[in-house]
Amino acid sequence: MKTREITILGKNLKVRFSLLSQIMFEQLSGKSFSELDTNSSKDRMVLYLAVLSSSNEGEMLTADELLKQCSLEDIRQIAQAV
């Protein structure tokens, strides 16, 4: 699995999809990873948060920052890295 690095809101973040990302998605969303609906904005945002949370220790992007402060370009950057 490849780790990518991105800068969002002045934070240098690692992005690496892993089994832990899947588990965190399930915990945050309350549904199985196999039920991930990539057409759902909510599911995508939960996935991005799960991947960022599982990939970074210390420097983090909160759910509030992801949903309220990130620009569309920031979201695109996260989506490409995931």
Backbone torsions as a table, in degrees:
resi	resn	phi	psi	omega
1	MET	NA	130.9	-176.2
2	LYS	-88.2	137.1	175.3
3	THR	-101.5	128.8	176.9
4	ARG	-111.5	156.9	176.7
5	GLU	-121.0	135.1	178.9
6	ILE	-134.2	160.8	175.0
7	THR	-119.3	119.5	-180.0
8	ILE	-129.2	129.2	179.5
9	LEU	51.3	39.1	178.4
10	GLY	75.6	8.3	-179.9
11	LYS	-108.9	131.3	175.7
12	ASN	-86.2	114.8	-174.5
13	LEU	-120.8	144.2	173.2
14	LYS	-92.8	146.5	177.6
15	VAL	-129.3	115.7	-179.8
16	ARG	-147.1	117.2	178.1
17	PHE	-79.3	131.9	-177.5
18	SER	-148.1	176.9	175.8
19	LEU	-60.2	-37.2	177.2
20	LEU	-61.4	-36.1	176.2
21	SER	-60.6	-43.4	178.7
22	GLN	-62.7	-45.3	-179.6
23	ILE	-62.7	-43.3	179.3
24	MET	-65.0	-37.6	175.9
25	PHE	-58.7	-46.4	-179.2
26	GLU	-62.6	-40.7	179.3
27	GLN	-66.5	-43.2	-177.5
28	LEU	-73.2	-36.9	-175.3
29	SER	-91.3	-23.7	-177.2
30	GLY	77.9	15.3	177.6
31	LYS	-138.1	163.5	-178.8
32	SER	-66.4	148.1	178.0
33	PHE	-60.3	-31.3	179.3
34	SER	-66.0	-15.5	178.4
35	GLU	-93.5	4.0	179.2
36	LEU	-55.2	125.0	178.0
37	ASP	-106.4	102.7	-176.5
38	THR	-68.5	-10.2	175.4
39	ASN	-86.6	-8.6	-179.3
40	SER	-93.7	121.5	178.2
41	SER	-59.7	-39.4	180.0
42	LYS	-60.8	-48.8	179.7
43	ASP	-61.2	-42.0	179.2
44	ARG	-63.5	-43.4	-180.0
45	MET	-64.8	-39.6	177.3
46	VAL	-65.1	-40.8	177.6
47	LEU	-62.4	-46.8	179.8
48	TYR	-59.5	-44.4	179.5
49	LEU	-63.3	-41.6	179.6
50	ALA	-63.7	-44.3	-179.6
51	VAL	-65.5	-45.2	179.5
52	LEU	-64.5	-40.7	180.0
53	SER	-65.4	-41.5	-177.3
54	SER	-77.5	-16.3	-176.5
55	SER	-96.6	-14.9	-171.9
56	ASN	-127.5	137.5	171.8
57	GLU	-113.9	135.5	-179.6
58	GLY	86.2	-92.6	-179.3
59	GLU	-64.4	120.6	-175.5
60	MET	-136.1	161.0	171.9
61	LEU	-114.6	119.7	-177.8
62	THR	-79.6	165.0	176.9
63	ALA	-60.8	-39.1	179.5
64	ASP	-62.7	-44.0	178.4
65	GLU	-64.7	-42.5	-179.7
66	LEU	-61.4	-44.5	-174.4
67	LEU	-83.3	-30.9	-172.9
68	LYS	-108.9	-27.2	-172.5
69	GLN	-110.4	-22.3	-178.2
70	CYS	-72.4	137.8	175.8
71	SER	-80.2	170.5	176.5
72	LEU	-60.6	-38.0	177.9
73	GLU	-64.7	-38.6	175.9
74	ASP	-60.5	-45.1	-179.5
75	ILE	-63.6	-41.7	177.4
76	ARG	-61.4	-39.6	179.4
77	GLN	-63.8	-42.2	177.9
78	ILE	-65.1	-46.4	-178.1
79	ALA	-59.4	-41.9	179.9
80	GLN	-65.9	-37.0	-178.6
81	ALA	-72.4	-34.4	179.6
82	VAL	-74.0	NA	NA
